[in-house]
């Protein structure tokens, strides 16, 4: 029951909050795989909230690394366009 409540809360975030925040998941943009919130929703339904709490920090670190990579790519593109 807790896993379905958590999945519902994540779905509400995806539907009502995420579209208004002004950016998308860097991991999804960089890899073409599902967003971090979609990963969390699917994982919590599959394995439960406690296991999600164990794996989610790693995924968020990967997302942060993807964001850094994307920022570096944008900076490189800007530098190329100046020359």
KEDREN-698762 format. One record per residue: x, y, z of N, C-alpha, C, O in turn. Coordinates in steps of 0.2 Angstrom, whole numbers, plus 5000, padded with zeros to 4 digits. Layout:
N
XYZXYZXYZXYZ...
END
This chain:
83
500449945000500050005000500450065000500350114996501050065004501450125004501750134997501850194996501950084994502250094987501850124982502050174978501150114983500650144978500550214980500450254976500550234986500450304989501050344986501050394984501650314987502250344985502250354977502450414975502050304974502050314966501550364964501650404959500950374968500450424966500750494968500650534964501150494973501450564975501950584969501950644967502350534967502850554962502450564955502650614952501950534954501550554948501250624948501150654943500950634954500750704955501250754954501150814951501850744956502450784955502550794948502650854945502550734944502650744937502150774933502350814928501550774935500950804932500850874933500750914929500950894940500750964942501351004943501251064943501850984946502451024948502951024942503151084941503150974940503750964936503651014929504151044927503051014926503051054920503151124921503251164916503051154927503151224929503751244932503851304933504251194933504851214936505351244931505851274933505251234925505751274920506351234917506751264914506451174919506951134917506751064917506251044920507151014913506950944913507550904916508050934918507450844917507950804920508550794916508550774910509150814919509750814915509950744913510250734908509850694917509950624916509550604910509850574905508950624909508550604904508750634897508850604892508950694898509250734892509850704889509950694883510350694894510950664892510950594890511350574885510550554893510650484891510050454887510150404883509450494886508950474883508450414886508050394884508650404893508350354897507750394901507750454900507450364905506850394909507150444914507750434916506750494915506950544920506950514927506750454928507250544931507450524938506750514942506650464946506250554941505650544944505250484941504950444945505350474935505050414932505350354934505050304936506050354935506450294938506150284945506050224946506050334949505850324956505150294956505050254960504750324952504050294952504050224950503650184953504350204944504350134942504750094948504450034949505250114950505650074955505250064962505250004965504950114964504550104970503950054969503850024974503650054963503150004962503449934962503149884964504049934959504349864958504649834965504549784967505049884969505349854974505149884981505449864986504749934981504549974987504950034989505550044986504750064994505050134995505650124999506150164998505750075003506450075007506950055002507550085003506850014997507450004992507550064988508150074986507050094986507050154983507550204986507950234983507450214993507850254997508650234997509050274998508750174995509450154995509750164988510350184987509350164983509650174976509550244973509950264969509050284976508950344973509550394974509650434969509950394979510450444980510950434974511250484971511150364972511550354966511350384960511650414956510650374959510350404953510350474953510550504947510250514958510350584958511050604957511150664955511550574960512250584958512350584951512750624948512050534948512150524941511850584937512050604932511250604939510950664936511350724937511350764932511650734943512050794944512650794939512850844936512950734938513550724934513250744927513650774923512750714925512450734918512350804917512450834912512050844922511950914922512650944921512650994917513150924924513850954923514050944916514350994913513950884914514150874907513850914902514150944897513150924903512750964898512951034898513051064893513151064905513351134905514051144902514151194898514451094902515151094899515051094891515351134888514551054889514451054882514151114879514351144874513751144883513451214881513951264881514051304876514451264886514951314886515451304880515651354877515551244878515951224873515651254866516051284862515051244865514651264860514651344859514751374854514651374865514651454865515351474863515351524859515851444865516551454864516651444856517051484853516451394853516451384846516151434842516451454837515551454844515151504840515551574841515451614836515951584846516251654846516851654842517151704840517151594840517751594835517551594828518051594824
END
